[in-house]
Amino acid sequence: MPATWQEYQSQLNALLREVDSKETIRILESKLFNYFSKHKYSSPQTIKDYIELITPPEMAVVADQIYNNYNNIVNIVNDLYSDIGKNVTRDFSKIRNIEEVTKGYLGKFEAATEKKLITTIRKGLADELSAKEFSKEIAKTGDAVSAYADTIAITKLKDYGSLAKIEKARIAEVLYFDYVGFIRKNTRDFCLKMLAQAKAGKRWTVKELDALDNGPKQPKPVSQCRGGWRCHHDTEPDPFYEGK
């Protein structure tokens, strides 16, 4: 047990150095966004003070990065979500996840079509449409997209659900994930390999999942998209796995 605040900070810094820096930032961000979604009227200075309070002085660069990421989310809210409604305008974790989903591989569409498609996906996720409703909205984007509307809708809804699950795991500081689901006749080789490793006891961090390649022309990263388009498998947080 540390005797002084300085010793406590020293031990905390040593611990944080052992954890992957990106994962540390994401955990701190998750806690921050979760907190300020519930405290909607905090001033920018209050937010900056709060970040500096939960990060030691030696981690000033990390604190600055978290604050800048927070401001970027605020700017996205102001620029893109003002017409959607009050239910999402300060739910930063939700909005960040929506933006992550819109970055996924969408196909060889023209720039104008892809821009309209991204806007449709963004609004559909924010409005929490069902897969059927979502597909109908996506089909309106254009003839080139309509044939893929069901696939895009199902995949993007599943991707968003995966990100929300990862977000909750980060807040709970659960770092390892299992790869789960049934094997079917059309199960991809990538998923067969992942399921076999999971059955043997293998677990992955988000960073490890995202370093994997699920194949050409498949949406990435793996933590969000798993095997790719219309993949019926999931990554589930494993709170009991402590690593090897």
Rosetta silent file (secondary structure, phi, psi, omega in degrees, C-alpha in Angstrom):
SEQUENCE: MPATWQEYQSQLNALLREVDSKETIRILESKLFNYFSKHKYSSPQTIKDYIELITPPEMAVVADQIYNNYNNIVNIVNDLYSDIGKNVTRDFSKIRNIEEVTKGYLGKFEAATEKKLITTIRKGLADELSAKEFSKEIAKTGDAVSAYADTIAITKLKDYGSLAKIEKARIAEVLYFDYVGFIRKNTRDFCLKMLAQAKAGKRWTVKELDALDNGPKQPKPVSQCRGGWRCHHDTEPDPFYEGK
SCORE:     score description
SCORE:     0.000 S_00000001
   1 L     0.000  122.809 -179.068    0.000    0.000    0.000 S_00000001
   2 L   -65.472  140.946 -176.872    1.612    3.350   -1.031 S_00000001
   3 L   -85.556  -27.140 -176.682    2.324    5.692    1.857 S_00000001
   4 L  -129.577  164.857  177.187    2.144    8.957   -0.101 S_00000001
   5 H   -61.676  -38.217  179.966    0.307   10.447   -3.093 S_00000001
   6 H   -62.494  -41.745  178.236    3.623   10.577   -4.981 S_00000001
   7 H   -65.840  -38.147  178.434    4.158    6.848   -4.441 S_00000001
   8 H   -62.623  -46.157  178.636    0.593    6.174   -5.577 S_00000001
   9 H   -60.938  -40.925  179.756    1.154    8.191   -8.773 S_00000001
  10 H   -61.838  -43.355  178.746    4.424    6.375   -9.384 S_00000001
  11 H   -67.074  -39.247  178.555    2.722    2.980   -9.069 S_00000001
  12 H   -63.010  -44.979  179.683   -0.166    4.126  -11.296 S_00000001
  13 H   -62.082  -40.367  178.227    2.226    5.332  -13.984 S_00000001
  14 H   -62.396  -40.668  179.269    4.124    2.035  -13.864 S_00000001
  15 H   -65.983  -44.249 -178.771    0.861    0.149  -14.293 S_00000001
  16 H   -64.766  -31.799  178.474   -0.286    2.316  -17.195 S_00000001
  17 H   -68.225  -23.603  179.476    3.050    1.776  -18.969 S_00000001
  18 H   -80.200  -18.580 -178.180    2.375   -1.973  -18.901 S_00000001
  19 L   -96.379  142.760  176.975   -0.951   -1.526  -20.700 S_00000001
  20 L   -53.752  128.953 -172.378   -1.147   -0.779  -24.410 S_00000001
  21 H   -61.635  -39.898  179.521   -1.373    3.013  -24.703 S_00000001
  22 H   -64.884  -39.854  179.744   -4.187    3.001  -27.281 S_00000001
  23 H   -66.753  -38.977  177.232   -6.229    0.626  -25.131 S_00000001
  24 H   -60.112  -46.568 -179.740   -5.606    2.847  -22.079 S_00000001
  25 H   -61.203  -42.233 -178.363   -6.809    5.906  -23.993 S_00000001
  26 H   -66.900  -36.806  177.351   -9.924    4.101  -25.192 S_00000001
  27 H   -65.693  -46.141  179.622  -10.801    2.962  -21.662 S_00000001
  28 H   -63.847  -41.046  177.848  -10.341    6.485  -20.288 S_00000001
  29 H   -60.476  -44.999 -178.792  -12.331    7.926  -23.214 S_00000001
  30 H   -58.510  -44.706  179.274  -15.168    5.479  -22.603 S_00000001
  31 H   -64.867  -41.054 -179.439  -15.394    6.466  -18.959 S_00000001
  32 H   -64.734  -50.477 -177.958  -15.226   10.155  -19.863 S_00000001
  33 H   -63.304  -38.796  177.629  -17.868   10.003  -22.603 S_00000001
  34 H   -62.081  -42.026 -178.800  -20.121    7.910  -20.392 S_00000001
  35 H   -66.003  -47.536 -174.413  -19.784   10.441  -17.568 S_00000001
  36 H   -80.187  -14.124  169.591  -20.460   13.541  -19.674 S_00000001
  37 H   -66.780  -26.440  179.839  -23.389   11.950  -21.489 S_00000001
  38 H   -94.727  -11.009  179.291  -25.030   12.011  -18.044 S_00000001
  39 L  -126.211   77.016 -164.870  -23.767   15.530  -17.195 S_00000001
  40 L   -72.080  -16.002 -172.171  -24.860   17.373  -20.307 S_00000001
  41 L  -110.647   23.198  178.732  -24.208   20.962  -19.277 S_00000001
  42 L   -71.738  140.055  179.153  -20.544   20.776  -18.286 S_00000001
  43 L   -77.384  159.128  176.594  -18.372   23.570  -19.669 S_00000001
  44 H   -55.656  -37.568 -179.814  -15.317   22.815  -21.859 S_00000001
  45 H   -67.145  -38.650  176.839  -13.044   23.921  -19.017 S_00000001
  46 H   -61.628  -41.358  179.069  -14.781   21.539  -16.592 S_00000001
  47 H   -63.903  -44.909  179.882  -14.253   18.715  -19.056 S_00000001
  48 H   -63.199  -41.835  178.666  -10.569   19.596  -19.499 S_00000001
  49 H   -62.399  -40.204 -179.022  -10.108   19.791  -15.724 S_00000001
  50 H   -64.234  -43.048  178.777  -11.769   16.404  -15.295 S_00000001
  51 H   -61.581  -44.790 -179.806   -9.470   14.785  -17.870 S_00000001
  52 H   -65.991  -29.277  179.346   -6.391   16.238  -16.184 S_00000001
  53 H   -68.665  -38.905 -176.586   -7.693   15.009  -12.824 S_00000001
  54 H   -89.860   -3.125  175.420   -7.943   11.376  -13.948 S_00000001
  55 L  -119.366  130.902  179.472   -4.597   11.388  -15.797 S_00000001
  56 L   -61.695  156.230 -179.769   -1.276   11.891  -13.952 S_00000001
  57 H   -53.864  -33.896 -179.118    0.896   14.904  -14.939 S_00000001
  58 H   -67.314  -13.194 -179.031    3.330   12.528  -16.655 S_00000001
  59 H  -108.247   34.506 -177.876    0.543   11.575  -19.043 S_00000001
  60 H   -58.780  -37.418  179.468   -0.137   15.110  -20.284 S_00000001
  61 H   -63.686  -40.907  177.657    0.154   13.976  -23.924 S_00000001
  62 H   -63.898  -44.355  179.583   -2.504   11.327  -23.311 S_00000001
  63 H   -58.988  -43.430  179.260   -4.752   13.884  -21.596 S_00000001
  64 H   -63.243  -41.075 -179.280   -4.410   16.246  -24.581 S_00000001
  65 H   -65.062  -42.390  179.261   -5.246   13.454  -27.030 S_00000001
  66 H   -62.993  -44.397 -179.755   -8.351   12.443  -25.075 S_00000001
  67 H   -63.351  -41.504  178.700   -9.535   16.065  -24.886 S_00000001
  68 H   -64.655  -40.773  176.955   -8.932   16.566  -28.627 S_00000001
  69 H   -61.840  -40.206  178.465  -10.857   13.365  -29.409 S_00000001
  70 H   -61.541  -46.060  179.881  -13.679   14.624  -27.205 S_00000001
  71 H   -63.526  -36.139  177.639  -13.749   17.952  -29.056 S_00000001
  72 H   -62.317  -40.180  177.892  -13.798   16.143  -32.392 S_00000001
  73 H   -65.110  -41.445  177.619  -16.905   14.249  -31.292 S_00000001
  74 H   -59.608  -42.095  179.457  -18.526   17.521  -30.185 S_00000001
  75 H   -64.958  -39.051  176.945  -17.783   18.999  -33.621 S_00000001
  76 H   -61.510  -43.495  177.865  -19.318   15.957  -35.329 S_00000001
  77 H   -57.398  -50.136 -176.359  -22.426   16.398  -33.200 S_00000001
  78 H   -64.697  -37.595 -174.848  -22.716   20.075  -34.104 S_00000001
  79 H   -82.416  -36.259 -167.925  -22.050   19.534  -37.818 S_00000001
  80 H  -115.978  -19.125 -171.239  -23.929   16.329  -38.567 S_00000001
  81 L  -115.647    6.812 -175.403  -26.478   15.539  -35.876 S_00000001
  82 L   -63.559  -26.067 -177.273  -28.243   18.825  -35.152 S_00000001
  83 L   -96.823    1.797 -175.530  -31.302   17.761  -37.162 S_00000001
  84 L   -88.137  -37.007  177.493  -31.602   14.236  -35.737 S_00000001
  85 L   137.028  163.384 -174.927  -32.843   15.005  -32.269 S_00000001
  86 L   -69.136  -17.640 -175.424  -31.941   15.513  -28.643 S_00000001
  87 L   -66.796  -19.721 -179.433  -31.697   11.789  -27.977 S_00000001
  88 L  -120.912   -8.153 -169.692  -28.209   11.592  -29.510 S_00000001
  89 L   -64.211  -19.040  175.223  -26.808   15.111  -29.411 S_00000001
  90 L  -127.247   12.825  176.364  -24.769   14.474  -26.247 S_00000001
  91 L   -90.170   81.771 -168.863  -24.473   10.698  -26.324 S_00000001
  92 H   -64.608  -37.074  179.779  -20.845   10.813  -27.422 S_00000001
  93 H   -63.361  -42.410  179.300  -20.179    7.078  -27.253 S_00000001
  94 H   -62.028  -45.361 -177.114  -23.159    6.387  -29.509 S_00000001
  95 H   -67.526  -40.867  178.018  -22.114    9.013  -32.030 S_00000001
  96 H   -60.821  -41.133  179.351  -18.501    7.862  -32.086 S_00000001
  97 H   -66.086  -38.262  176.488  -19.675    4.317  -32.782 S_00000001
  98 H   -61.482  -43.633  179.661  -21.939    5.512  -35.596 S_00000001
  99 H   -64.388  -37.613  177.761  -18.999    7.343  -37.165 S_00000001
 100 H   -62.630  -41.100 -179.088  -16.829    4.215  -36.858 S_00000001
 101 H   -65.724  -36.251 -177.856  -19.473    2.144  -38.677 S_00000001
 102 H   -71.966  -11.799  178.641  -19.689    4.635  -41.565 S_00000001
 103 L   -82.154  -11.753 -175.133  -15.951    4.215  -42.221 S_00000001
 104 L   -64.468  160.821  179.037  -16.377    0.554  -43.227 S_00000001
 105 L   -61.345  125.706 -176.937  -15.898   -0.749  -46.781 S_00000001
 106 L  -112.500  -13.715 -179.499  -19.056    0.047  -48.769 S_00000001
 107 L   114.846  179.098 -175.910  -18.147   -1.049  -52.303 S_00000001
 108 L   -88.995   66.430  178.592  -17.225    0.570  -55.592 S_00000001
 109 L   -98.378  157.313  175.528  -19.858    3.301  -55.637 S_00000001
 110 L   -64.266  155.439 -174.743  -19.515    6.757  -57.144 S_00000001
 111 H   -56.305  -44.527 -178.138  -18.451    9.475  -54.716 S_00000001
 112 H   -65.454  -39.360  179.338  -21.873   11.178  -54.669 S_00000001
 113 H   -67.109  -43.557 -178.904  -23.662    7.853  -54.092 S_00000001
 114 H   -64.536  -39.246  178.431  -21.271    6.835  -51.335 S_00000001
 115 H   -62.274  -44.062  178.848  -21.697   10.193  -49.588 S_00000001
 116 H   -65.610  -38.287  179.502  -25.489    9.819  -49.677 S_00000001
 117 H   -64.777  -43.333  178.840  -25.180    6.216  -48.472 S_00000001
 118 H   -61.921  -41.477  178.448  -22.995    7.232  -45.502 S_00000001
 119 H   -63.298  -40.929  179.104  -25.529    9.912  -44.543 S_00000001
 120 H   -64.816  -43.007  178.446  -28.342    7.349  -44.758 S_00000001
 121 H   -63.147  -45.360 -179.315  -26.409    4.852  -42.606 S_00000001
 122 H   -57.961  -47.950 -177.844  -25.591    7.548  -40.051 S_00000001
 123 H   -70.247  -38.269 -179.904  -29.211    8.631  -39.732 S_00000001
 124 H   -63.547  -40.261  177.589  -30.570    5.081  -39.745 S_00000001
 125 H   -68.862  -40.412  179.617  -28.324    4.044  -36.877 S_00000001
 126 H   -65.699  -34.458  179.975  -29.119    7.194  -34.913 S_00000001
 127 L   -85.127   -2.354  177.201  -32.862    6.606  -35.416 S_00000001
 128 L    55.910   50.151  178.663  -32.474    2.947  -34.359 S_00000001
 129 L   -71.240  154.648  172.314  -34.295    1.564  -37.399 S_00000001
 130 L   -73.836  167.387 -179.832  -35.025   -2.146  -37.719 S_00000001
 131 H   -59.137  -40.758 -179.014  -33.111   -4.138  -40.367 S_00000001
 132 H   -66.304  -45.211  178.819  -36.152   -4.052  -42.689 S_00000001
 133 H   -65.122  -41.011 -178.558  -36.648   -0.287  -42.259 S_00000001
 134 H   -63.089  -44.725  179.388  -32.935    0.325  -42.617 S_00000001
 135 H   -60.473  -40.905 -179.719  -32.738   -1.703  -45.843 S_00000001
 136 H   -63.068  -41.076  179.082  -35.662    0.258  -47.306 S_00000001
 137 H   -68.409  -40.254  179.759  -33.928    3.585  -46.569 S_00000001
 138 H   -64.783  -39.017 -179.521  -30.619    2.367  -48.018 S_00000001
 139 H   -60.859  -26.940 -179.990  -32.355    1.173  -51.202 S_00000001
 140 L   -71.379  -14.001 -176.413  -33.529    4.764  -51.813 S_00000001
 141 L   -63.451  -35.032  179.325  -29.888    5.867  -52.178 S_00000001
 142 L   163.088  164.909 -177.286  -29.737    4.694  -55.797 S_00000001
 143 H   -60.165  -38.229 -177.233  -30.037    1.796  -58.236 S_00000001
 144 H   -65.351  -25.824 -176.389  -26.412    0.727  -57.739 S_00000001
 145 H   -93.060  -29.652 -169.831  -27.009    0.347  -54.001 S_00000001
 146 H   -56.940  -34.657 -179.158  -30.486   -1.190  -53.963 S_00000001
 147 L   -66.515  -23.192 -177.159  -29.254   -4.701  -54.820 S_00000001
 148 L  -107.244    8.917 -171.807  -27.028   -4.651  -51.736 S_00000001
 149 H   -58.076  -46.390 -179.078  -29.462   -2.888  -49.394 S_00000001
 150 H   -61.864  -46.182 -178.439  -30.225   -5.940  -47.221 S_00000001
 151 H   -62.272  -45.498 -179.995  -26.551   -6.899  -46.897 S_00000001
 152 H   -63.672  -45.082 -177.834  -25.481   -3.359  -46.025 S_00000001
 153 H   -61.932  -50.669 -177.892  -28.314   -2.907  -43.520 S_00000001
 154 H   -62.812  -43.596 -177.947  -27.753   -6.212  -41.719 S_00000001
 155 H   -65.453  -45.646 -176.075  -23.964   -5.783  -41.663 S_00000001
 156 H   -68.931  -36.902  176.128  -23.990   -2.193  -40.439 S_00000001
 157 H   -64.348  -42.298  178.542  -26.537   -2.899  -37.683 S_00000001
 158 H   -65.818  -40.935  178.496  -24.433   -5.861  -36.517 S_00000001
 159 H   -61.113  -43.658  179.808  -21.270   -3.750  -36.687 S_00000001
 160 H   -64.242  -40.204  177.196  -22.859   -1.036  -34.575 S_00000001
 161 H   -61.772  -38.763  178.656  -23.992   -3.619  -32.042 S_00000001
 162 H   -64.518  -42.747  179.381  -20.437   -4.962  -31.844 S_00000001
 163 H   -64.866  -39.848  177.510  -19.029   -1.494  -31.223 S_00000001
 164 H   -62.263  -38.505  178.931  -21.584   -0.828  -28.495 S_00000001
 165 H   -66.104  -43.116  178.069  -20.579   -4.124  -26.867 S_00000001
 166 H   -62.454  -39.412 -179.936  -16.871   -3.191  -27.074 S_00000001
 167 H   -61.696  -45.969  179.623  -17.690    0.207  -25.559 S_00000001
 168 H   -64.738  -37.782  178.892  -19.429   -1.386  -22.567 S_00000001
 169 H   -65.297  -38.701  178.608  -16.527   -3.817  -22.130 S_00000001
 170 H   -63.053  -44.263  179.729  -14.054   -0.934  -22.102 S_00000001
 171 H   -61.021  -37.581  178.830  -16.013    0.897  -19.431 S_00000001
 172 L   -82.865   -2.836  179.847  -16.012   -2.305  -17.369 S_00000001
 173 L    61.749   37.053  170.729  -12.283   -2.736  -18.180 S_00000001
 174 L   -95.036  117.233 -169.279  -12.824   -6.156  -19.762 S_00000001
 175 L  -101.910  -16.497 -174.269  -10.024   -6.425  -22.317 S_00000001
 176 L  -111.245  146.405 -175.665  -10.378   -9.930  -23.818 S_00000001
 177 E  -127.775  143.074  174.406  -12.964  -11.267  -26.276 S_00000001
 178 E   -93.668  157.912  176.092  -14.206  -14.705  -27.283 S_00000001
 179 E  -113.585  115.499 -168.694  -15.223  -15.557  -30.882 S_00000001
 180 E  -129.148  161.349  175.778  -18.590  -17.326  -30.842 S_00000001
 181 L   140.600  171.270 -178.552  -21.329  -18.652  -33.112 S_00000001
 182 L   -86.272  156.119  173.502  -22.584  -21.685  -35.027 S_00000001
 183 L   -97.462  127.184  178.608  -20.857  -23.405  -37.926 S_00000001
 184 L  -119.595  175.308 -179.278  -22.933  -23.562  -41.111 S_00000001
 185 L   -60.869  -33.501 -176.443  -22.325  -24.924  -44.613 S_00000001
 186 L  -101.179   16.750  178.901  -21.304  -21.469  -45.845 S_00000001
 187 L   -62.835  131.641 -178.213  -19.166  -20.474  -42.822 S_00000001
 188 L   -65.745  152.740  177.158  -16.026  -18.698  -44.023 S_00000001
 189 H   -59.346  -37.561  179.110  -12.599  -20.301  -43.561 S_00000001
 190 H   -58.886  -45.636 -178.517  -11.578  -17.283  -41.476 S_00000001
 191 H   -69.734  -36.901  176.790  -14.448  -17.886  -39.047 S_00000001
 192 H   -59.155  -42.785  179.726  -13.792  -21.646  -38.916 S_00000001
 193 H   -66.039  -43.386 -179.526  -10.214  -20.917  -37.851 S_00000001
 194 H   -64.559  -42.514 -179.610  -11.308  -18.339  -35.269 S_00000001
 195 H   -66.001  -37.958  178.469  -13.951  -20.644  -33.782 S_00000001
 196 H   -65.455  -42.067  178.665  -11.458  -23.504  -33.544 S_00000001
 197 H   -66.043  -40.749  179.482   -8.940  -21.300  -31.721 S_00000001
 198 H   -63.509  -40.733  178.958  -11.651  -19.974  -29.394 S_00000001
 199 H   -62.258  -31.288  179.572  -12.751  -23.538  -28.589 S_00000001
 200 L   -82.081   -0.202  176.031   -9.132  -24.305  -27.657 S_00000001
 201 L   106.853    1.602 -179.440   -9.157  -21.409  -25.187 S_00000001
 202 L   -71.075  138.095  172.910   -7.797  -18.547  -27.293 S_00000001
 203 L  -132.589  156.150 -174.376   -9.022  -15.018  -26.472 S_00000001
 204 E  -129.006  147.003  166.754   -8.167  -11.729  -28.173 S_00000001
 205 L   -82.989  167.793  176.803   -7.849   -8.073  -27.265 S_00000001
 206 H   -59.408  -41.377  179.753   -9.413   -5.519  -29.635 S_00000001
 207 H   -61.203  -42.614  179.821   -5.920   -4.674  -30.889 S_00000001
 208 H   -66.710  -40.494  177.183   -5.186   -8.339  -31.642 S_00000001
 209 H   -61.716  -43.938 -175.372   -8.506   -8.794  -33.463 S_00000001
 210 H   -72.605  -13.681  175.860   -7.924   -5.696  -35.564 S_00000001
 211 L   -82.636   -9.072 -178.615   -4.478   -6.963  -36.615 S_00000001
 212 L   -84.788  155.776  179.400   -6.165   -9.958  -38.312 S_00000001
 213 L  -112.455  115.610 -179.412   -7.144  -10.075  -41.988 S_00000001
 214 L   -89.404    8.994  174.651  -10.644  -11.404  -42.731 S_00000001
 215 L   113.634  161.157 -179.604  -10.010  -11.488  -46.478 S_00000001
 216 L   -65.897  144.779  176.858  -10.094   -9.206  -49.539 S_00000001
 217 L    64.209   12.964  175.115  -13.101   -6.919  -50.073 S_00000001
 218 L   -96.535  142.793  178.544  -14.436   -7.675  -46.594 S_00000001
 219 L   -65.483  146.460 -178.919  -15.258   -4.762  -44.258 S_00000001
 220 L  -132.296  161.541   11.419  -12.765   -4.222  -41.452 S_00000001
 221 L   -86.775  167.452 -176.067  -11.695   -4.151  -38.595 S_00000001
 222 H   -65.124  -35.236 -179.958  -12.335   -7.703  -37.362 S_00000001
 223 H   -59.354  -28.797 -178.110  -13.386   -6.580  -33.850 S_00000001
 224 H   -97.936  -40.606 -170.490  -16.293   -4.786  -35.474 S_00000001
 225 H  -106.633  -11.646 -179.863  -16.971   -6.790  -38.648 S_00000001
 226 L    55.790 -123.102 -177.147  -15.744  -10.305  -37.726 S_00000001
 227 L   -74.776  -19.184  179.158  -15.669  -12.437  -40.907 S_00000001
 228 L   132.858 -150.806 -176.522  -17.130   -9.712  -43.111 S_00000001
 229 L   -55.747  128.998  176.050  -20.409   -9.002  -44.902 S_00000001
 230 L    57.560   25.835  178.482  -23.415  -10.636  -43.210 S_00000001
 231 L   -64.099  133.284 -176.839  -21.198  -12.570  -40.825 S_00000001
 232 L   -99.133   12.421  178.527  -23.395  -14.383  -38.278 S_00000001
 233 L   -97.535  170.812 -178.088  -20.669  -14.719  -35.637 S_00000001
 234 E  -138.516  156.457  167.441  -19.925  -12.475  -32.670 S_00000001
 235 E  -107.140  122.446 -176.224  -17.084  -11.325  -30.466 S_00000001
 236 E  -114.093  132.656  176.680  -18.150  -11.545  -26.830 S_00000001
 237 E   -60.190  137.815  178.086  -16.327   -9.945  -23.873 S_00000001
 238 L  -116.132   95.110 -175.156  -14.836  -12.571  -21.541 S_00000001
 239 L   -71.697  -10.255 -176.080  -14.596  -11.060  -18.022 S_00000001
 240 L   -97.178  -11.459 -179.260  -13.098  -14.292  -16.608 S_00000001
 241 L   -86.421  128.796 -175.691  -10.092  -14.501  -18.919 S_00000001
 242 L  -110.905    5.784 -179.449   -6.980  -12.915  -17.430 S_00000001
 243 L    86.186  167.231 -178.743   -4.511  -13.530  -20.229 S_00000001
 244 L  -105.590    0.000    0.000   -1.560  -15.863  -20.372 S_00000001
